[in-house]
Amino acid sequence: AKLAELIKAVISPPRHSDGQQIDQVVIRVVEVTTSGTSVQGPDVAVPKGYTCVIRQRRHTSIDPLGRVAFSRNAIRNTLERSELGDGDALEVKISNMKEAWFDSDTDSTFFEMIVER
């Protein structure tokens, strides 16, 4: 118990390069199992002052075209959605992850939703 207290006293919490303390990071994975079937993000609140980074996870043998939009109908409209390739990311200000909708031209396409300050 004493060793744990000493370690806590010596090791400071992680910090950004600008000195701000990192106190929360939330990561969720969204899978589009069937191409052409839109999937809503999970019902996870994004705290005030945080941003959400949406990243299409890398795939080994294919380069699927992922789609992200912020309404179910917008996912089908090329003017209202963002298109992501392998490893591409998009930073958005949303209050809940469920505001995002996903689709892909390939089955089993994965996206990561990362909430951070």
ROSE-4610 file (N, C-alpha, C; in Angstrom, 1 decimal, always signed):
// ROSE-4610
residu = [A/A/A/K/K/K/L/L/L/A/A/A/E/E/E/L/L/L/I/I/I/K/K/K/A/A/A/V/V/V/I/I/I/S/S/S/P/P/P/P/P/P/R/R/R/H/H/H/S/S/S/D/D/D/G/G/G/Q/Q/Q/Q/Q/Q/I/I/I/D/D/D/Q/Q/Q/V/V/V/V/V/V/I/I/I/R/R/R/V/V/V/V/V/V/E/E/E/V/V/V/T/T/T/T/T/T/S/S/S/G/G/G/T/T/T/S/S/S/V/V/V/Q/Q/Q/G/G/G/P/P/P/D/D/D/V/V/V/A/A/A/V/V/V/P/P/P/K/K/K/G/G/G/Y/Y/Y/T/T/T/C/C/C/V/V/V/I/I/I/R/R/R/Q/Q/Q/R/R/R/R/R/R/H/H/H/T/T/T/S/S/S/I/I/I/D/D/D/P/P/P/L/L/L/G/G/G/R/R/R/V/V/V/A/A/A/F/F/F/S/S/S/R/R/R/N/N/N/A/A/A/I/I/I/R/R/R/N/N/N/T/T/T/L/L/L/E/E/E/R/R/R/S/S/S/E/E/E/L/L/L/G/G/G/D/D/D/G/G/G/D/D/D/A/A/A/L/L/L/E/E/E/V/V/V/K/K/K/I/I/I/S/S/S/N/N/N/M/M/M/K/K/K/E/E/E/A/A/A/W/W/W/F/F/F/D/D/D/S/S/S/D/D/D/T/T/T/D/D/D/S/S/S/T/T/T/F/F/F/F/F/F/E/E/E/M/M/M/I/I/I/V/V/V/E/E/E/R/R/R]
num = [1/1/1/2/2/2/3/3/3/4/4/4/5/5/5/6/6/6/7/7/7/8/8/8/9/9/9/10/10/10/11/11/11/12/12/12/13/13/13/14/14/14/15/15/15/16/16/16/17/17/17/18/18/18/19/19/19/20/20/20/21/21/21/22/22/22/23/23/23/24/24/24/25/25/25/26/26/26/27/27/27/28/28/28/29/29/29/30/30/30/31/31/31/32/32/32/33/33/33/34/34/34/35/35/35/36/36/36/37/37/37/38/38/38/39/39/39/40/40/40/41/41/41/42/42/42/43/43/43/44/44/44/45/45/45/46/46/46/47/47/47/48/48/48/49/49/49/50/50/50/51/51/51/52/52/52/53/53/53/54/54/54/55/55/55/56/56/56/57/57/57/58/58/58/59/59/59/60/60/60/61/61/61/62/62/62/63/63/63/64/64/64/65/65/65/66/66/66/67/67/67/68/68/68/69/69/69/70/70/70/71/71/71/72/72/72/73/73/73/74/74/74/75/75/75/76/76/76/77/77/77/78/78/78/79/79/79/80/80/80/81/81/81/82/82/82/83/83/83/84/84/84/85/85/85/86/86/86/87/87/87/88/88/88/89/89/89/90/90/90/91/91/91/92/92/92/93/93/93/94/94/94/95/95/95/96/96/96/97/97/97/98/98/98/99/99/99/100/100/100/101/101/101/102/102/102/103/103/103/104/104/104/105/105/105/106/106/106/107/107/107/108/108/108/109/109/109/110/110/110/111/111/111/112/112/112/113/113/113/114/114/114/115/115/115/116/116/116/117/117/117]
x = [+0.8/+0.0/+0.9/+2.0/+2.8/+3.5/+3.9/+4.6/+3.6/+2.4/+1.4/+1.2/+1.2/+1.1/+2.3/+3.5/+4.7/+4.7/+4.3/+4.2/+3.2/+2.1/+1.1/+1.7/+2.5/+3.0/+4.1/+4.8/+5.9/+5.4/+4.5/+4.0/+2.8/+3.0/+1.9/+1.0/-0.2/-1.2/-0.7/-1.1/-0.7/-1.1/-0.3/-0.7/-0.5/-1.3/-1.0/+0.3/+0.8/+2.0/+1.8/+0.5/+0.3/+0.1/+0.3/+0.2/-1.1/-2.2/-3.5/-3.5/-4.2/-4.3/-5.3/-4.9/-5.8/-6.6/-7.9/-8.7/-9.7/-9.9/-10.9/-10.7/-10.6/-10.6/-11.6/-12.6/-13.6/-13.4/-13.3/-13.2/-14.3/-15.0/-16.0/-15.8/-16.1/-15.9/-17.3/-17.5/-18.7/-18.4/-19.2/-19.0/-20.2/-19.9/-20.9/-20.8/-21.7/-21.6/-22.0/-23.0/-23.6/-23.5/-22.8/-22.7/-24.1/-24.3/-25.6/-26.6/-26.2/-27.1/-26.5/-27.1/-26.5/-26.6/-25.6/-25.5/-25.3/-26.1/-26.0/-24.9/-24.2/-23.2/-23.9/-23.1/-23.6/-24.1/-25.0/-25.6/-24.6/-23.6/-22.6/-22.4/-22.7/-22.6/-21.1/-21.0/-19.7/-19.7/-18.8/-18.8/-18.5/-19.0/-18.8/-17.3/-16.7/-15.3/-14.5/-15.1/-14.4/-14.8/-14.0/-14.3/-14.3/-14.9/-15.0/-14.2/-13.2/-12.5/-13.1/-13.5/-14.0/-12.9/-12.5/-11.4/-11.8/-11.6/-11.9/-10.7/-10.9/-9.8/-9.2/-7.9/-7.2/-7.6/-7.6/-7.9/-6.7/-6.6/-5.4/-5.4/-6.4/-6.4/-7.3/-8.1/-9.0/-9.0/-9.4/-9.5/-10.9/-11.8/-13.2/-13.4/-14.4/-14.8/-15.9/-15.5/-16.5/-17.2/-18.4/-19.2/-19.7/-19.6/-20.0/-20.9/-22.1/-23.0/-23.7/-24.4/-25.0/-26.5/-27.1/-28.5/-28.6/-29.6/-29.8/-30.0/-30.7/-30.9/-29.7/-28.9/-27.7/-26.6/-26.6/-25.6/-25.7/-26.8/-27.0/-26.7/-26.6/-26.4/-24.9/-24.3/-22.9/-22.5/-23.5/-23.2/-23.3/-23.9/-24.1/-23.3/-22.4/-21.7/-20.2/-19.4/-17.9/-17.5/-16.6/-16.1/-14.7/-14.5/-13.2/-12.6/-11.3/-10.6/-9.8/-9.1/-8.3/-7.5/-7.7/-6.9/-7.3/-8.2/-8.6/-9.4/-9.3/-10.0/-10.8/-11.8/-12.6/-12.9/-12.6/-12.8/-14.1/-15.0/-16.3/-16.7/-17.6/-18.1/-19.6/-19.8/-21.1/-21.3/-22.6/-22.9/-23.1/-23.4/-23.6/-23.1/-22.5/-22.0/-23.1/-24.3/-25.4/-25.8/-25.3/-25.5/-24.9/-23.9/-23.2/-23.8/-23.8/-24.3/-23.2/-23.1/-22.0/-22.5/-21.8/-22.0/-20.7/-20.7/-19.4/-19.8/-18.9/-19.1/-18.6/-18.2/-17.7/-18.2/-18.6/-19.1/-18.0/-18.4/-17.4/-16.4/-16.8/-15.9/-16.1/-14.9/-14.9/-14.5/-15.1/-14.8/-14.5/-13.7/-13.4/-13.9/-14.6/-15.0/-14.2/-13.4/-12.5/-12.9/-13.2/-13.6/-12.4/-12.0/-10.8/-10.9/-10.2/-10.1/-9.2]
y = [-1.2/+0.0/+1.3/+1.2/+2.4/+2.6/+1.5/+1.6/+2.3/+1.9/+2.5/+4.0/+4.4/+5.8/+6.6/+6.0/+6.7/+6.8/+5.8/+5.9/+7.0/+7.0/+8.1/+9.5/+9.6/+10.9/+11.3/+10.4/+10.6/+10.8/+9.9/+9.9/+10.9/+11.9/+12.8/+12.3/+12.8/+12.3/+12.7/+12.0/+12.3/+13.7/+14.4/+15.8/+16.0/+16.9/+17.3/+18.1/+18.3/+19.1/+20.6/+21.1/+22.4/+22.5/+21.3/+21.3/+20.9/+20.8/+20.5/+19.0/+18.7/+17.3/+16.5/+15.3/+14.4/+13.6/+13.9/+13.2/+12.2/+12.2/+11.2/+11.0/+9.8/+9.4/+8.2/+8.3/+7.3/+6.8/+5.5/+4.9/+3.9/+4.0/+3.0/+2.6/+1.3/+0.8/+0.6/+1.0/+0.8/+0.0/-1.1/-2.0/-1.8/-1.6/-1.7/-3.1/-4.0/-5.4/-5.7/-4.9/-5.1/-3.8/-3.8/-2.6/-2.2/-0.9/-0.3/-0.2/-0.7/-0.6/+0.3/+1.5/+2.5/+2.0/+2.4/+2.0/+3.3/+3.4/+4.6/+4.4/+5.5/+5.4/+5.1/+4.6/+4.3/+5.5/+5.2/+6.2/+6.5/+7.4/+7.7/+9.2/+9.9/+11.4/+11.8/+12.9/+13.6/+14.8/+14.8/+15.9/+17.2/+18.3/+19.6/+19.9/+20.5/+20.8/+19.7/+18.6/+17.5/+17.4/+16.8/+16.6/+15.1/+14.7/+13.3/+13.2/+12.3/+11.9/+10.6/+10.6/+9.4/+8.9/+7.7/+7.2/+5.8/+5.7/+4.4/+3.5/+2.4/+1.5/+0.9/+0.7/+0.1/-1.3/-1.7/-3.1/-3.6/-4.9/-5.5/-5.7/-6.2/-6.6/-5.7/-4.9/-4.1/-2.6/-1.7/-0.3/+0.1/-0.2/+0.2/+1.7/+2.2/+3.6/+3.7/+4.3/+4.5/+5.8/+5.9/+7.1/+7.5/+8.7/+9.2/+10.4/+10.5/+11.6/+11.8/+12.9/+13.2/+13.2/+12.4/+12.1/+10.8/+10.0/+8.8/+9.0/+10.0/+10.3/+10.9/+11.6/+12.2/+11.2/+10.0/+9.0/+8.7/+8.8/+8.5/+9.6/+10.8/+12.0/+12.4/+12.4/+12.7/+14.1/+15.0/+16.4/+16.6/+15.7/+15.8/+14.8/+14.0/+13.0/+13.2/+12.7/+12.6/+11.2/+11.1/+9.8/+9.6/+8.4/+8.1/+6.9/+6.9/+5.7/+5.1/+4.0/+3.4/+4.4/+4.4/+5.3/+6.8/+7.2/+8.6/+8.9/+10.2/+10.6/+11.9/+12.1/+13.3/+13.8/+15.0/+15.6/+16.4/+16.0/+16.7/+17.1/+18.1/+18.6/+18.1/+17.0/+16.5/+16.3/+16.2/+16.1/+14.6/+13.7/+12.3/+11.5/+10.4/+9.6/+9.1/+9.0/+8.5/+9.5/+10.7/+11.7/+11.2/+10.4/+9.9/+8.7/+8.6/+7.5/+7.0/+5.7/+5.1/+4.1/+4.1/+3.1/+2.9/+1.9/+1.6/+0.8/+0.8/+0.0/-1.4/-1.8/-3.1/-3.6/-4.9/-5.5/-5.5/-5.5/-5.6/-4.5/-3.2/-2.1/-1.5/-1.2/-0.7/+0.7/+1.4/+2.8/+2.9/+3.8/+4.1/+5.5/+5.7/+7.0/+7.3/+8.3/+8.6/+10.0/+10.0/+11.3/+11.7/+12.9/+13.4/+15.0/+15.5/+17.0/+17.6]
z = [+0.0/+0.0/+0.0/+0.8/+0.8/-0.5/-1.2/-2.5/-3.5/-3.5/-4.4/-4.1/-2.9/-2.5/-3.0/-2.9/-3.3/-4.9/-5.6/-7.0/-7.5/-6.8/-7.1/-6.9/-5.9/-5.6/-6.6/-7.2/-8.1/-9.5/-9.9/-11.3/-11.5/-12.3/-12.6/-13.6/-13.7/-14.7/-16.1/-17.1/-18.5/-18.8/-19.6/-20.0/-21.5/-22.1/-23.5/-23.5/-24.7/-24.9/-24.4/-24.4/-23.9/-22.4/-21.7/-20.2/-19.7/-20.5/-20.0/-19.6/-18.6/-18.1/-19.0/-19.4/-20.1/-19.1/-19.0/-18.0/-18.5/-19.8/-20.3/-21.8/-22.2/-23.6/-23.7/-24.7/-24.9/-26.3/-26.5/-27.8/-28.0/-29.1/-29.5/-30.9/-31.2/-32.6/-33.2/-34.4/-35.1/-36.4/-36.6/-37.7/-38.7/-40.0/-41.0/-41.5/-41.0/-41.4/-42.8/-43.3/-44.6/-45.4/-46.5/-47.4/-47.8/-47.7/-48.2/-47.0/-45.9/-44.7/-43.7/-43.5/-42.6/-41.2/-40.4/-39.0/-38.2/-37.1/-36.3/-35.2/-34.9/-33.8/-32.5/-31.5/-30.2/-29.4/-28.5/-27.6/-26.5/-26.8/-25.8/-25.9/-24.7/-24.7/-24.8/-25.5/-25.7/-24.8/-23.7/-22.8/-23.5/-22.9/-23.4/-23.3/-24.4/-24.5/-25.1/-25.5/-26.1/-27.6/-28.4/-29.8/-30.0/-31.2/-31.6/-32.9/-32.9/-34.1/-34.6/-35.8/-36.5/-37.5/-37.3/-38.1/-38.7/-40.0/-40.6/-40.4/-39.8/-39.4/-40.7/-40.6/-41.7/-42.0/-43.2/-43.6/-44.3/-44.3/-44.9/-46.4/-46.9/-48.4/-49.2/-48.6/-49.4/-49.0/-49.8/-49.4/-49.6/-48.6/-48.7/-48.6/-49.3/-49.2/-48.1/-47.0/-45.9/-46.0/-45.5/-45.5/-44.1/-43.8/-42.5/-42.8/-42.1/-42.2/-40.9/-40.8/-39.5/-39.5/-40.4/-40.4/-41.3/-41.0/-41.7/-43.2/-43.6/-45.0/-45.7/-44.9/-45.5/-46.0/-45.4/-45.7/-47.2/-47.8/-49.3/-50.2/-49.7/-50.5/-50.5/-51.7/-51.8/-51.4/-51.4/-51.0/-49.5/-48.8/-47.3/-46.5/-47.1/-46.3/-46.5/-45.7/-45.8/-46.2/-47.1/-47.5/-47.0/-46.4/-45.8/-46.4/-46.6/-47.0/-45.8/-46.1/-45.0/-44.2/-42.9/-42.0/-42.0/-42.9/-42.9/-41.6/-41.2/-40.0/-40.2/-39.4/-39.5/-38.1/-37.7/-36.4/-36.4/-35.5/-35.5/-34.1/-34.0/-32.7/-32.6/-31.8/-31.6/-30.1/-29.7/-28.3/-27.9/-28.9/-28.7/-29.9/-29.7/-30.8/-31.7/-31.2/-32.0/-33.1/-33.1/-34.2/-35.5/-35.4/-36.6/-37.2/-38.5/-39.3/-40.2/-40.4/-41.1/-42.2/-43.3/-44.4/-45.1/-45.9/-46.7/-48.0/-48.9/-50.1/-50.0/-48.8/-48.5/-47.2/-47.1/-45.9/-44.8/-43.6/-42.5/-42.5/-42.6/-42.5/-41.1/-40.5/-39.1/-39.0/-38.1/-37.8/-36.3/-35.9/-34.5/-34.2/-33.1/-32.6/-31.4/-31.4/-30.3/-29.8/-28.5/-27.9/-27.0/-27.2/-26.4/-26.4/-25.5/-25.3/-26.4]
